[in-house]
Amino acid sequence: MEHETQPITQPFTVALLGNPNCGKSSVFNQLTGLRQKVGNFPGVTVDKKLGFIRLSNERAVQLIDFPGTYSFYPTSIDERIVVQSMANPADENYPDAAVYIADVTKLEKHLLLLTQLRDLGLPVILALNMADVAEKEGVEVDEYALARQLEVPVVKLSGRTGFGIESLKYELERLAGERPYHAPPPFFEPSAKEKEVAEAVRAIVPEANLYQGLLVAHHYVWLPFLSNAQRKLIAGIVAAHGFEPLKSQVRETMQRYDKFTPMARRSMRNVRSASRPVTEKLDAILTHRVAGPVIFFFLMMLVFQAIFSWAVYPMDLIEQFFAISGEWARRVLPEGWFTDLLTDGVIAGLGGILVFIPQIAILFFLISLLEEVGYMARAAYLFDRLMQAFGLNGRSIVALISGGACAIPAIMSTRTIGNWKERLITILVTPLISCSARIPVYTVLIGFVVPSQVVAGFFNLQGLAFMGLYLLGIFAALLSALAFKLILKTHERSFLMLELPEYRPPVLRNVVLTVWEKVKAFIWEAGRIIMAIS
């Protein structure tokens, strides 16, 4: 099969794909820096991060950072986005090529999706991320041997340090050439029945190749690019051939693992016995059923103390600036409706938006730090059982915490929850968490009622009262969630599946970019409403 590249005048579109926690975002940030923008995939509130780079031959490349997924058999809305784009060559996000990011320290676990991606007929580059960590752990991979066996270019790199990024750009430049791409033979060999089903589906979706036809047969019930008439036809094909999706999925997965596992092992040399002494010792404490929640509560208390203490001065400066600006405009301009509109509407409205930026920036800075070091995944695991009792999911804890800054990004984060009932309940109760817009009200009330005293030599009494109001919102959210759990019914099984990453020092670049994106989203999404009301 040949994959024709677009004319040189068109940007070369490259998909960035990988498992969750593979360091994909770090590589994306290294490649693009601030040359990126955030939108949404069609029909959903899943973030679509676009990045732009220019290669040494002046060829423009557009990068699409897709959500992390383990395979083309999705368990969440995020993962479905990957499948609906990759199974449909006519999709607006279908790329010219793909860069697959794999954690080199867990190579065997990360090759399933790569082999599926290769069978789409796209040019694929395998980027072995975390090469610096692998070197410290004594893990050596012969990338040339791996490239020969998998029949894809392989590059070692580190999203943390930037090592290997130029080599990746070189491979992108090579793929972006004008010559046609000759895809290697399929990695997975479907059975006779699967081939018949896939070929029949291709008659309905002619743009699809054989493997894409098989994916459509698996997921036709929810794929948005299919019409109702197409769904009925595919349902008839599936029934007529006695196609069993679950058995087919298991057979495919086993065949792929049986094939690529020996390849990965033949490419690995001088591997010391893998050990995670630091991670295991920390997990013994941080995920302990007693010590874990206590530490989490203490960390959240420090976060709220920081928000209350550190945000006061920049907030005061912003308020004073807009107050002075309004007074100056009122003095300089003549009385009338235009002056009132400018001072009471535009200037006051801008002040009402920007005054919350310090709190949002501080909250997401601290939450991003916890995510970067690998703690937030542990928090989701730690509270999963408790959240289940209230009809929620361990991942709901991230939304509930993010709701402390703004409910908009918090609700958007619920897309990673696979169970529709738990996702809906999380969305419904998240607004009950005290967001940053309520902080001025809390500040005034606390200032009137609670004296400014230091308790135990460290804690500000007003900060403790501030946290108490937040806890009240959390209790209200949990009680409401319990009520929704009893009202909403589903037969869908609830589960939490996530990979606990190793603890690593945070990459400040990633943290700053995350804060920048969240602040921009707040200004644009919430700011428009506040300005309109003002």
Secondary structure, 3 states (H helix, E strand, C coil): CEECCCCCCCCEEEEEEECCCCCHHHHHHHHHCCCEEEEECCCCCCEEEEEEEECCCCCEEEEEECCCCCCCCCCCHHHHHHHHHHCCCCCCCCCCEEEEEEEHHHHHHHHHHHHHHHCCCCCEEEEEECHHHHHHHCCEECHHHHHHHHCCCEEECCCCCCCCHHHHHHHHHHHCCCCCEECCCCCCCCCHHHHHHHHHHHHHCCCCCHHHHHHHHHHCCCCCCCCHHHHHHHHHHHHHCCCCHHHHHHHHHHHHHHHHHHHHHHHEECCCCCCCHHHHHHHHHHCCCCHHHHHHHHHHHHHHHHHHHHCHHHHHHHHHHHHHHHHHHHHHCCCCHHHHHHHHHHHHHHHHHHCCHHHHHHHHHHHHHHHHHCHHHHHHHHCHHHHHHCCCCCCHHHHHHHCCCCHHHHHHHHHHCCCHHHHHHHHHHHHHCCCHHHHHHHHHHHHHHCCCCEECCCEEHHHHHHHHHHHHHHHHHHHHHHHHHHHCCCCCCCCCCCCCCCCCCCCHHHHHHHHHHHHHHHHHHHHHHHHHHC
